[in-house]
Amino acid sequence: MVKSMTKSQIASHLANKFGLKKKVVTELLQELAELAYREAKNSFTIPGIGKLVLVKRKARIGRNPATGEQIQIPEKTVVKFRVAKAAKEAILSQKG
């Protein structure tokens, strides 16, 4: 099974590709993450990749899996990531 790239591997790849220092790329990635966290409430788009959005999940009735007892689950806000159409098409066209 192939492992996903680590933050260090991503930084190294980008540093080599653009002729930058790895430290600069790591700081850039960190700043992008912090910006996404701050702006998620307004939705945050990374062009060609996707969008972070906040979604309100309605209150609902669930079940306690241990006892089977019904419980009331309150309304809450959750973070979702919506993959861009271009990313879906590029990734799915690689399978074959």
Distance bins in CASP14 RR format, pairs under 12 A and 6 or more apart:
PFRMAT RR
TARGET T0000
AUTHOR 0000-0000-0000
RMODE 2
METHOD distances of the structure
MODEL  1
3 9 0 0 0 0 1 0 0 0 0 0 0
4 10 0 0 0 0 1 0 0 0 0 0 0
5 11 0 0 0 0 1 0 0 0 0 0 0
5 12 0 0 0 0 1 0 0 0 0 0 0
5 13 1 0 0 1 0 0 0 0 0 0 0
5 14 0 0 0 0 0 1 0 0 0 0 0
5 29 0 0 0 0 0 1 0 0 0 0 0
6 12 0 0 0 0 1 0 0 0 0 0 0
6 13 0 0 0 0 0 1 0 0 0 0 0
6 26 0 0 0 0 0 1 0 0 0 0 0
6 29 0 0 0 0 0 1 0 0 0 0 0
7 13 0 0 0 0 0 1 0 0 0 0 0
7 14 0 0 0 0 0 1 0 0 0 0 0
7 22 0 0 0 0 0 1 0 0 0 0 0
7 25 0 0 0 0 0 1 0 0 0 0 0
7 26 1 0 0 1 0 0 0 0 0 0 0
7 27 0 0 0 0 0 1 0 0 0 0 0
7 28 0 0 0 0 0 1 0 0 0 0 0
7 29 1 0 0 1 0 0 0 0 0 0 0
7 30 0 0 0 0 1 0 0 0 0 0 0
7 32 0 0 0 0 0 1 0 0 0 0 0
7 33 0 0 0 0 1 0 0 0 0 0 0
8 14 0 0 0 0 0 1 0 0 0 0 0
8 15 0 0 0 0 0 1 0 0 0 0 0
8 22 1 0 0 1 0 0 0 0 0 0 0
8 23 0 0 0 0 0 1 0 0 0 0 0
8 25 0 0 0 0 0 1 0 0 0 0 0
8 26 1 0 0 1 0 0 0 0 0 0 0
8 29 0 0 0 0 0 1 0 0 0 0 0
9 15 0 0 0 0 0 1 0 0 0 0 0
9 16 0 0 0 0 0 1 0 0 0 0 0
9 22 0 0 0 0 0 1 0 0 0 0 0
9 25 0 0 0 0 0 1 0 0 0 0 0
9 26 0 0 0 0 0 1 0 0 0 0 0
9 29 0 0 0 0 0 1 0 0 0 0 0
10 16 0 0 0 0 0 1 0 0 0 0 0
10 17 0 0 0 0 0 1 0 0 0 0 0
10 22 0 0 0 0 0 1 0 0 0 0 0
10 25 0 0 0 0 1 0 0 0 0 0 0
10 26 0 0 0 0 1 0 0 0 0 0 0
10 28 0 0 0 0 0 1 0 0 0 0 0
10 29 1 0 0 1 0 0 0 0 0 0 0
10 30 0 0 0 0 0 1 0 0 0 0 0
10 32 0 0 0 0 0 1 0 0 0 0 0
10 33 0 0 0 0 0 1 0 0 0 0 0
11 17 0 0 0 0 0 1 0 0 0 0 0
11 18 0 0 0 0 0 1 0 0 0 0 0
11 20 0 0 0 0 1 0 0 0 0 0 0
11 21 0 0 0 0 1 0 0 0 0 0 0
11 22 1 0 1 0 0 0 0 0 0 0 0
11 23 0 0 0 0 1 0 0 0 0 0 0
11 24 0 0 0 0 1 0 0 0 0 0 0
11 25 1 0 1 0 0 0 0 0 0 0 0
11 26 1 0 1 0 0 0 0 0 0 0 0
11 27 0 0 0 0 1 0 0 0 0 0 0
11 28 0 0 0 0 1 0 0 0 0 0 0
11 29 1 0 0 1 0 0 0 0 0 0 0
11 30 0 0 0 0 1 0 0 0 0 0 0
11 32 0 0 0 0 0 1 0 0 0 0 0
12 18 0 0 0 0 0 1 0 0 0 0 0
12 19 0 0 0 0 0 1 0 0 0 0 0
12 20 0 0 0 0 0 1 0 0 0 0 0
12 21 0 0 0 0 0 1 0 0 0 0 0
12 22 1 0 1 0 0 0 0 0 0 0 0
12 23 0 0 0 0 0 1 0 0 0 0 0
12 25 0 0 0 0 1 0 0 0 0 0 0
12 26 0 0 0 0 1 0 0 0 0 0 0
12 29 0 0 0 0 0 1 0 0 0 0 0
13 19 0 0 0 0 0 1 0 0 0 0 0
13 20 0 0 0 0 0 1 0 0 0 0 0
13 22 0 0 0 0 1 0 0 0 0 0 0
13 25 0 0 0 0 1 0 0 0 0 0 0
13 26 0 0 0 0 0 1 0 0 0 0 0
13 29 0 0 0 0 0 1 0 0 0 0 0
14 20 1 0 0 1 0 0 0 0 0 0 0
14 21 0 0 0 0 0 1 0 0 0 0 0
14 22 0 0 0 0 1 0 0 0 0 0 0
14 23 0 0 0 0 0 1 0 0 0 0 0
14 24 0 0 0 0 1 0 0 0 0 0 0
14 25 1 0 1 0 0 0 0 0 0 0 0
14 26 0 0 0 0 1 0 0 0 0 0 0
14 27 0 0 0 0 0 1 0 0 0 0 0
14 28 0 0 0 0 1 0 0 0 0 0 0
14 29 0 0 0 0 1 0 0 0 0 0 0
14 32 0 0 0 0 0 1 0 0 0 0 0
15 21 1 0 0 1 0 0 0 0 0 0 0
15 22 1 0 1 0 0 0 0 0 0 0 0
15 23 0 0 0 0 1 0 0 0 0 0 0
15 24 1 0 0 1 0 0 0 0 0 0 0
15 25 1 0 1 0 0 0 0 0 0 0 0
15 26 0 0 0 0 1 0 0 0 0 0 0
15 27 0 0 0 0 0 1 0 0 0 0 0
15 28 0 0 0 0 1 0 0 0 0 0 0
15 29 0 0 0 0 0 1 0 0 0 0 0
16 22 0 0 0 0 1 0 0 0 0 0 0
16 25 0 0 0 0 1 0 0 0 0 0 0
17 25 0 0 0 0 1 0 0 0 0 0 0
18 24 0 0 0 0 1 0 0 0 0 0 0
18 25 1 0 0 1 0 0 0 0 0 0 0
18 28 0 0 0 0 0 1 0 0 0 0 0
19 25 0 0 0 0 1 0 0 0 0 0 0
20 26 0 0 0 0 0 1 0 0 0 0 0
20 27 0 0 0 0 0 1 0 0 0 0 0
20 28 0 0 0 0 1 0 0 0 0 0 0
20 29 0 0 0 0 0 1 0 0 0 0 0
21 27 0 0 0 0 1 0 0 0 0 0 0
21 28 0 0 0 0 0 1 0 0 0 0 0
22 28 0 0 0 0 0 1 0 0 0 0 0
22 29 0 0 0 0 0 1 0 0 0 0 0
23 29 0 0 0 0 0 1 0 0 0 0 0
23 30 0 0 0 0 0 1 0 0 0 0 0
24 30 0 0 0 0 0 1 0 0 0 0 0
24 31 0 0 0 0 0 1 0 0 0 0 0
25 31 0 0 0 0 0 1 0 0 0 0 0
25 32 0 0 0 0 0 1 0 0 0 0 0
26 32 0 0 0 0 0 1 0 0 0 0 0
26 33 0 0 0 0 0 1 0 0 0 0 0
27 33 0 0 0 0 0 1 0 0 0 0 0
27 34 0 0 0 0 0 1 0 0 0 0 0
28 34 0 0 0 0 0 1 0 0 0 0 0
28 35 0 0 0 0 0 1 0 0 0 0 0
29 35 0 0 0 0 0 1 0 0 0 0 0
29 36 0 0 0 0 0 1 0 0 0 0 0
29 46 0 0 0 0 0 1 0 0 0 0 0
30 36 0 0 0 0 0 1 0 0 0 0 0
30 37 0 0 0 0 0 1 0 0 0 0 0
31 37 0 0 0 0 0 1 0 0 0 0 0
31 38 0 0 0 0 0 1 0 0 0 0 0
32 38 0 0 0 0 0 1 0 0 0 0 0
32 39 0 0 0 0 0 1 0 0 0 0 0
32 44 0 0 0 0 1 0 0 0 0 0 0
32 45 0 0 0 0 0 1 0 0 0 0 0
32 46 1 0 0 1 0 0 0 0 0 0 0
32 49 0 0 0 0 0 1 0 0 0 0 0
32 52 0 0 0 0 0 1 0 0 0 0 0
33 39 0 0 0 0 0 1 0 0 0 0 0
33 40 0 0 0 0 0 1 0 0 0 0 0
33 44 0 0 0 0 0 1 0 0 0 0 0
33 46 0 0 0 0 0 1 0 0 0 0 0
33 52 0 0 0 0 0 1 0 0 0 0 0
34 40 0 0 0 0 0 1 0 0 0 0 0
34 44 0 0 0 0 0 1 0 0 0 0 0
35 42 0 0 0 0 0 1 0 0 0 0 0
35 44 1 0 0 1 0 0 0 0 0 0 0
35 45 0 0 0 0 0 1 0 0 0 0 0
35 46 0 0 0 0 0 1 0 0 0 0 0
35 52 0 0 0 0 0 1 0 0 0 0 0
36 42 0 0 0 0 0 1 0 0 0 0 0
36 43 0 0 0 0 0 1 0 0 0 0 0
36 44 1 0 1 0 0 0 0 0 0 0 0
36 45 0 0 0 0 1 0 0 0 0 0 0
36 46 1 0 0 1 0 0 0 0 0 0 0
36 49 0 0 0 0 0 1 0 0 0 0 0
36 50 0 0 0 0 0 1 0 0 0 0 0
36 51 0 0 0 0 1 0 0 0 0 0 0
36 52 1 0 1 0 0 0 0 0 0 0 0
36 53 0 0 0 0 0 1 0 0 0 0 0
36 79 0 0 0 0 0 1 0 0 0 0 0
36 81 0 0 0 0 1 0 0 0 0 0 0
37 44 0 0 0 0 1 0 0 0 0 0 0
37 52 0 0 0 0 1 0 0 0 0 0 0
37 54 0 0 0 0 0 1 0 0 0 0 0
37 79 0 0 0 0 1 0 0 0 0 0 0
38 44 0 0 0 0 1 0 0 0 0 0 0
38 52 0 0 0 0 0 1 0 0 0 0 0
39 45 0 0 0 0 1 0 0 0 0 0 0
39 46 0 0 0 0 0 1 0 0 0 0 0
39 51 0 0 0 0 0 1 0 0 0 0 0
39 52 1 0 0 1 0 0 0 0 0 0 0
39 53 0 0 0 0 0 1 0 0 0 0 0
39 54 0 0 0 0 0 1 0 0 0 0 0
39 79 0 0 0 0 0 1 0 0 0 0 0
40 46 0 0 0 0 0 1 0 0 0 0 0
40 51 0 0 0 0 1 0 0 0 0 0 0
40 52 1 0 1 0 0 0 0 0 0 0 0
40 53 1 0 0 1 0 0 0 0 0 0 0
40 54 1 0 0 1 0 0 0 0 0 0 0
40 55 0 0 0 0 0 1 0 0 0 0 0
40 77 0 0 0 0 0 1 0 0 0 0 0
40 78 0 0 0 0 0 1 0 0 0 0 0
40 79 1 0 0 1 0 0 0 0 0 0 0
40 80 0 0 0 0 1 0 0 0 0 0 0
40 81 0 0 0 0 1 0 0 0 0 0 0
41 52 0 0 0 0 1 0 0 0 0 0 0
41 53 0 0 0 0 1 0 0 0 0 0 0
41 54 1 0 1 0 0 0 0 0 0 0 0
41 55 0 0 0 0 0 1 0 0 0 0 0
41 77 0 0 0 0 1 0 0 0 0 0 0
41 79 0 0 0 0 1 0 0 0 0 0 0
42 51 0 0 0 0 0 1 0 0 0 0 0
42 52 0 0 0 0 1 0 0 0 0 0 0
42 53 0 0 0 0 1 0 0 0 0 0 0
42 54 0 0 0 0 1 0 0 0 0 0 0
43 50 0 0 0 0 0 1 0 0 0 0 0
43 51 1 0 1 0 0 0 0 0 0 0 0
43 52 1 0 0 1 0 0 0 0 0 0 0
43 53 1 0 1 0 0 0 0 0 0 0 0
43 54 1 0 0 1 0 0 0 0 0 0 0
43 55 0 0 0 0 0 1 0 0 0 0 0
43 79 0 0 0 0 0 1 0 0 0 0 0
43 80 0 0 0 0 0 1 0 0 0 0 0
43 81 0 0 0 0 0 1 0 0 0 0 0
43 82 0 0 0 0 1 0 0 0 0 0 0
44 50 0 0 0 0 1 0 0 0 0 0 0
44 51 1 0 0 1 0 0 0 0 0 0 0
44 52 1 0 1 0 0 0 0 0 0 0 0
44 53 0 0 0 0 1 0 0 0 0 0 0
44 54 0 0 0 0 1 0 0 0 0 0 0
44 79 0 0 0 0 0 1 0 0 0 0 0
44 80 0 0 0 0 0 1 0 0 0 0 0
44 81 0 0 0 0 1 0 0 0 0 0 0
44 82 0 0 0 0 0 1 0 0 0 0 0
45 51 1 0 1 0 0 0 0 0 0 0 0
45 52 1 0 0 1 0 0 0 0 0 0 0
45 53 0 0 0 0 1 0 0 0 0 0 0
45 81 0 0 0 0 0 1 0 0 0 0 0
45 82 0 0 0 0 1 0 0 0 0 0 0
45 83 0 0 0 0 0 1 0 0 0 0 0
45 84 0 0 0 0 1 0 0 0 0 0 0
45 86 0 0 0 0 0 1 0 0 0 0 0
45 87 0 0 0 0 0 1 0 0 0 0 0
46 52 0 0 0 0 1 0 0 0 0 0 0
46 81 0 0 0 0 1 0 0 0 0 0 0
46 82 0 0 0 0 0 1 0 0 0 0 0
46 83 0 0 0 0 0 1 0 0 0 0 0
46 84 0 0 0 0 1 0 0 0 0 0 0
46 86 0 0 0 0 0 1 0 0 0 0 0
46 87 0 0 0 0 1 0 0 0 0 0 0
47 84 1 0 0 1 0 0 0 0 0 0 0
47 85 0 0 0 0 0 1 0 0 0 0 0
47 86 0 0 0 0 1 0 0 0 0 0 0
47 87 0 0 0 0 1 0 0 0 0 0 0
48 82 0 0 0 0 0 1 0 0 0 0 0
48 83 0 0 0 0 1 0 0 0 0 0 0
48 84 1 0 1 0 0 0 0 0 0 0 0
48 85 0 0 0 0 1 0 0 0 0 0 0
48 86 1 0 1 0 0 0 0 0 0 0 0
48 87 1 0 1 0 0 0 0 0 0 0 0
48 88 0 0 0 0 0 1 0 0 0 0 0
48 89 0 0 0 0 0 1 0 0 0 0 0
48 90 0 0 0 0 1 0 0 0 0 0 0
48 91 0 0 0 0 0 1 0 0 0 0 0
49 81 0 0 0 0 1 0 0 0 0 0 0
49 82 0 0 0 0 0 1 0 0 0 0 0
49 83 1 0 0 1 0 0 0 0 0 0 0
49 84 1 0 1 0 0 0 0 0 0 0 0
49 85 0 0 0 0 0 1 0 0 0 0 0
49 86 0 0 0 0 1 0 0 0 0 0 0
49 87 1 0 1 0 0 0 0 0 0 0 0
49 88 0 0 0 0 0 1 0 0 0 0 0
49 90 0 0 0 0 0 1 0 0 0 0 0
49 91 0 0 0 0 0 1 0 0 0 0 0
50 80 0 0 0 0 0 1 0 0 0 0 0
50 81 1 0 0 1 0 0 0 0 0 0 0
50 82 1 0 1 0 0 0 0 0 0 0 0
50 83 1 0 1 0 0 0 0 0 0 0 0
50 84 1 0 1 0 0 0 0 0 0 0 0
50 85 0 0 0 0 1 0 0 0 0 0 0
50 86 0 0 0 0 1 0 0 0 0 0 0
50 87 1 0 0 1 0 0 0 0 0 0 0
50 88 0 0 0 0 1 0 0 0 0 0 0
50 90 0 0 0 0 0 1 0 0 0 0 0
50 91 0 0 0 0 0 1 0 0 0 0 0
51 79 0 0 0 0 0 1 0 0 0 0 0
51 80 0 0 0 0 1 0 0 0 0 0 0
51 81 1 0 0 1 0 0 0 0 0 0 0
51 82 1 0 1 0 0 0 0 0 0 0 0
51 83 0 0 0 0 1 0 0 0 0 0 0
51 84 1 0 0 1 0 0 0 0 0 0 0
51 85 0 0 0 0 0 1 0 0 0 0 0
51 87 0 0 0 0 0 1 0 0 0 0 0
52 78 0 0 0 0 0 1 0 0 0 0 0
52 79 1 0 0 1 0 0 0 0 0 0 0
52 80 1 0 0 1 0 0 0 0 0 0 0
52 81 1 0 1 0 0 0 0 0 0 0 0
52 82 0 0 0 0 1 0 0 0 0 0 0
52 83 0 0 0 0 0 1 0 0 0 0 0
52 84 0 0 0 0 0 1 0 0 0 0 0
53 77 0 0 0 0 0 1 0 0 0 0 0
53 78 0 0 0 0 1 0 0 0 0 0 0
53 79 1 0 0 1 0 0 0 0 0 0 0
53 80 1 0 1 0 0 0 0 0 0 0 0
53 81 1 0 0 1 0 0 0 0 0 0 0
53 82 1 0 0 1 0 0 0 0 0 0 0
53 83 0 0 0 0 0 1 0 0 0 0 0
54 76 0 0 0 0 0 1 0 0 0 0 0
54 77 1 0 1 0 0 0 0 0 0 0 0
54 78 1 0 0 1 0 0 0 0 0 0 0
54 79 1 0 0 1 0 0 0 0 0 0 0
54 80 1 0 0 1 0 0 0 0 0 0 0
54 81 0 0 0 0 0 1 0 0 0 0 0
54 82 0 0 0 0 0 1 0 0 0 0 0
55 75 0 0 0 0 0 1 0 0 0 0 0
55 76 0 0 0 0 1 0 0 0 0 0 0
55 77 1 0 0 1 0 0 0 0 0 0 0
55 78 1 0 1 0 0 0 0 0 0 0 0
55 79 1 0 0 1 0 0 0 0 0 0 0
55 80 1 0 1 0 0 0 0 0 0 0 0
55 81 0 0 0 0 0 1 0 0 0 0 0
55 82 0 0 0 0 1 0 0 0 0 0 0
56 74 0 0 0 0 0 1 0 0 0 0 0
56 75 1 0 0 1 0 0 0 0 0 0 0
56 76 1 0 0 1 0 0 0 0 0 0 0
56 77 1 0 1 0 0 0 0 0 0 0 0
56 78 0 0 0 0 1 0 0 0 0 0 0
56 79 0 0 0 0 0 1 0 0 0 0 0
56 80 0 0 0 0 0 1 0 0 0 0 0
57 73 0 0 0 0 1 0 0 0 0 0 0
57 74 0 0 0 0 1 0 0 0 0 0 0
57 75 1 0 0 1 0 0 0 0 0 0 0
57 76 1 0 1 0 0 0 0 0 0 0 0
57 77 1 0 0 1 0 0 0 0 0 0 0
57 78 1 0 1 0 0 0 0 0 0 0 0
57 79 0 0 0 0 0 1 0 0 0 0 0
57 80 0 0 0 0 1 0 0 0 0 0 0
58 72 0 0 0 0 0 1 0 0 0 0 0
58 73 0 0 0 0 1 0 0 0 0 0 0
58 74 0 0 0 0 1 0 0 0 0 0 0
58 75 1 0 1 0 0 0 0 0 0 0 0
58 76 0 0 0 0 1 0 0 0 0 0 0
58 77 0 0 0 0 0 1 0 0 0 0 0
58 78 0 0 0 0 0 1 0 0 0 0 0
59 71 0 0 0 0 0 1 0 0 0 0 0
59 72 1 0 0 1 0 0 0 0 0 0 0
59 73 1 0 0 1 0 0 0 0 0 0 0
59 74 1 0 1 0 0 0 0 0 0 0 0
59 75 1 0 1 0 0 0 0 0 0 0 0
59 76 0 0 0 0 1 0 0 0 0 0 0
60 70 0 0 0 0 0 1 0 0 0 0 0
60 71 0 0 0 0 1 0 0 0 0 0 0
60 72 0 0 0 0 1 0 0 0 0 0 0
60 73 1 0 1 0 0 0 0 0 0 0 0
60 74 0 0 0 0 1 0 0 0 0 0 0
60 75 0 0 0 0 1 0 0 0 0 0 0
60 76 0 0 0 0 0 1 0 0 0 0 0
61 68 0 0 0 0 0 1 0 0 0 0 0
61 69 0 0 0 0 0 1 0 0 0 0 0
61 70 1 0 1 0 0 0 0 0 0 0 0
61 71 1 0 0 1 0 0 0 0 0 0 0
61 72 1 0 0 1 0 0 0 0 0 0 0
61 73 1 0 0 1 0 0 0 0 0 0 0
61 74 0 0 0 0 0 1 0 0 0 0 0
62 68 0 0 0 0 1 0 0 0 0 0 0
62 69 0 0 0 0 1 0 0 0 0 0 0
62 70 1 0 0 1 0 0 0 0 0 0 0
62 71 1 0 1 0 0 0 0 0 0 0 0
62 72 1 0 0 1 0 0 0 0 0 0 0
62 73 1 0 1 0 0 0 0 0 0 0 0
62 74 0 0 0 0 0 1 0 0 0 0 0
63 69 1 0 0 1 0 0 0 0 0 0 0
63 70 1 0 1 0 0 0 0 0 0 0 0
63 71 1 0 0 1 0 0 0 0 0 0 0
63 72 0 0 0 0 0 1 0 0 0 0 0
63 73 0 0 0 0 1 0 0 0 0 0 0
64 70 1 0 0 1 0 0 0 0 0 0 0
64 71 1 0 1 0 0 0 0 0 0 0 0
64 72 0 0 0 0 0 1 0 0 0 0 0
64 73 0 0 0 0 0 1 0 0 0 0 0
65 71 0 0 0 0 0 1 0 0 0 0 0
81 87 0 0 0 0 0 1 0 0 0 0 0
82 88 0 0 0 0 0 1 0 0 0 0 0
83 89 0 0 0 0 0 1 0 0 0 0 0
83 90 0 0 0 0 0 1 0 0 0 0 0
83 91 0 0 0 0 1 0 0 0 0 0 0
83 92 0 0 0 0 0 1 0 0 0 0 0
84 90 0 0 0 0 1 0 0 0 0 0 0
84 91 0 0 0 0 0 1 0 0 0 0 0
85 91 0 0 0 0 0 1 0 0 0 0 0
85 92 0 0 0 0 0 1 0 0 0 0 0
86 92 0 0 0 0 0 1 0 0 0 0 0
86 93 0 0 0 0 0 1 0 0 0 0 0
87 93 0 0 0 0 0 1 0 0 0 0 0
87 94 0 0 0 0 0 1 0 0 0 0 0
88 94 0 0 0 0 0 1 0 0 0 0 0
88 95 0 0 0 0 0 1 0 0 0 0 0
89 95 0 0 0 0 0 1 0 0 0 0 0
END
